[in-house]
Amino acid sequence: LPPLWSATPSRWQTLHPSYEYKFWSDDDNRRLIQNHYPWFLPTYDAYPAPIQRADAARYFAVLHHGGIYADMDIMPIRNVDPLLEKMDLSGNEHKEMIVAETYNLGLTNALFASVPNSTILHRFVRELPSHTRPLHGFEMFVPHFAVLLSTGPTRLWIYLNQNSRRDKILTLNPAGWGQCHQCKQHSSKCIPVEGSFFETTKGGSWHKWDTRIMNFIFCHVHFVVWGALCLLGWVGYVYFLEREKSKRRLQQVVSVDTNLDAEHNEGVGRSEDDSRDGKMKEKNMKYYLTKKGWSVFGSSENFVFFARVLILQYRLP
């Protein structure tokens, strides 16, 4: 285990001496599917990403054994009996699951509990084979969304968010399991609040480049919005500038053609006219090529202005 997570198993065992604690390896996960849910094994083996198999296996483990599942970056800070006993309270007899909420992504599969053989969880795993290609062939271009929509927390959230299923679950708010806001995970302010059952450390070991991009966009909305507006304004300015230059070049060409026609009428030699016409067109083309590159930026003043706007917006909360 990574040093950051090495204390997680002992923390669970110390705070829950009467619980059976099990650390699931990749071999354990596959063995569970093979022995108890063989109908899912072809789908399980066909998942291209290890995190998809890890996501799927957690659902089957809790479905088969019942109990509580938690990622390695989620460590208990007190006994979770009061949390699980909420399902036994009056009015909650029909509840089958407890699912953790996040600040920004709805429900998550990082922490959840269920009764054994939950009907709602059983129906959910039965649907997993139909979501192996959620992006219809474009999974390789955005692997983050492929994971979220096939086996990850978004798939679970979509399934549970329907009214008939939402009535069968209890939710644990982010403060209750010590989850930090996505944009404050590296902040010293991310500490468990009073009454929390868990604390979280840095996770997301499966995250790749597209995850980092999505997190940056989510956490820097001002910067992204102002950047997009500046880019659109810049494109519009360049388009207008190039259109005006094209009009001027067209007028110059028309003027040159008129002068050439007049010289023809006056008896100037055709070879001399062709040479002058070619030189004029060559001159116009050189002017176009030398000016076009800089016109993309408009001017140095425009470039500095847009850069300053982006920097100032980036500093806003």
DAKARA-V171983 format. One record per pair of residues at least 12 apart in sequence whose ideal C-beta (glycine too) atoms are under 10 Angstrom apart, sorted by the first residue. I is the first residue (numbers start at 1). J is the second residue. Records with the same first field share a line. If there is no record, write none. Layout:
I->J  J
This chain:
1->23  72
2->72  73  201  202  205
4->72  73  201  202  203  205
5->71  72  73  74  75  201  202  203  205
6->72
7->75  201
8->23  70  71  72  73  74  75  76  201
9->21  22  23  72  75
10->75
11->75  76  77  198  199
12->68  70  74  75  76  80
14->76
15->75  76  77  78  79  80  81  197
16->68  76  78  79  80  81
17->79
18->79  81
19->67  68  79  80  81
20->65  67
21->67
22->61  65  67
23->72
24->54  57  58  61  69
26->50  53  54  57
28->57  61
29->44  53  54  56  57  58  60  61
30->44  45  53  57
31->57
32->44  57  60  61  63  64  65
33->45  53  56  57  60  61  64
35->64
36->60  61  63  64
37->56  57  59  60  63  64  125  126
39->125  126  129
40->56  57  59  60  125  126  128  129
42->129
43->56  128  129  130  131  132  150  151
44->56  57  60  128  129  151
46->129  132
47->128  132  146  147  150  151
48->132  139  140  143  146  147  150
49->139  143  146  147  150  151  152  206  208
50->206
51->143  147  150  151  152  205  206  207  208
52->128  132  143  146  147  150  151  152  206
53->151
54->71  109  147  151  152  205  206
55->109  128  147  148  150  151  152  153  155  156  206
56->109  125  128  129  150  151  152  155
57->69  151
58->70  71  109  110  112  151  156
59->109  112  114  118  121  122  124  125  128  151  155  156
60->121  122  125  128
62->97  109  112  113  114  115  116  118  121
63->114  115  116  117  118  119  120  121  122  124  125
64->116  117  121
65->114  116  117
66->113  114  115  116  117  118  121
67->84  113  114  115  116
68->80  83  84  98  111  112  113  114
69->109  110  111  112  113  114
70->100  110  111  112  113  177  197  198  200
71->108  109  110  111  200  201  203  204  205
72->110  201  203  205
73->110  198  199  200  201  202  203  204  205
74->100  110  111  177  178  179  197  198  199  200  201  203
75->178  192  198  199  200  201
76->177  178  196  197  198  199
77->178  192  196  197  198  199
78->192  195  196  197  198
79->197
80->98  113  177  197  198
81->197
82->195  197
83->98  113  170  172  176  177  197  198
84->98  113  170  197
86->98  113  170  172
87->113  114  115  169  170
89->170
92->168  170
94->167  168
95->114  115  118  120  167  168  169  170
96->113  114  115  116  117  118  119  120  121  122  165  168  169  170
97->112  113  114  115  118  120  121  124  156  160  165  168  169  170  171
98->111  112  113  114  115  169  170  171  172
99->111  112  113  114  153  156  157  160  166  169  170  171  172
100->112  113  153  171  172  173  174  176  177  179  198
101->157  171  172  173  174  175  176  177  179
102->153  157  173  174  177  179  180  181  182
103->173  174  175  179  180  181  182  183  184
104->174  181  182  183  215  218  219
105->148  152  153  154  157  182  218
106->153  154  156  157  158  160  161  171
107->153  154  156  157  158  159  160  161  166  169  171  172
108->152  153  154  156  157  172  174  177  179
109->151  152  153  154  155  156  157
110->152  153  177  179  200  203  204
111->172  176  177  178  179  197  198  200
112->153  156  160  169  171  172
113->169  170  172
114->169
118->168  169
119->165  168
120->159  160  164  165  166  167  168  169
121->156  159  160  168  169
123->159  165
124->155  156  159  160  165
125->151
127->155  158  159
128->150  151  155  159
130->150
131->149  150  151  155  158  159
132->146  150  151
133->146  149  150
134->146  147  148  149  150  151  152  154  155
135->149  150
141->210
142->208  210  211  213  214
143->206  207  208  209  210  211
144->206  207  208  209  210  211  212  213  214  215
145->210  211  214
146->210
147->206  207  208  211
148->211  214
152->206
172->196  197  198
173->196
174->193  196  200
175->192  193  194  195  196
176->192  193  195  196  197  198
177->192  196  197  198  199  200
178->190  191  192  193  196  197  198  199  200  201
179->192  196  198  199  200  203
180->199  200  201  202
181->219
182->204  214  215  218  219
183->215  216  218  219  220  221  317
184->219
185->200  201  202  203  204  215  219
186->202
220->313  314  316
221->313  316  317
222->310  312  313  314  315  316  317
223->310  311  312  313  314  315  316
224->310  313  314
225->313
226->306  309  310  312  313  314  316
227->306  309  310  313  314
229->309  313
230->305  306  307  309  310  313
231->306  310
233->302  306  309
234->296  297  298  302  303  306
235->296
237->295  297  298  299  302  306
238->292  295  296  297  298  302
241->291  295  296  298  299
242->288  291  292  295  296
245->287  288  291  292  295
246->288
249->284  285  287  288
252->280  283  284  287
253->277  280  281  284
255->280
256->276  277  280  281  283  284
257->277  280
259->273  276  277  280
260->273  274  276  277  280
261->273
263->276  277
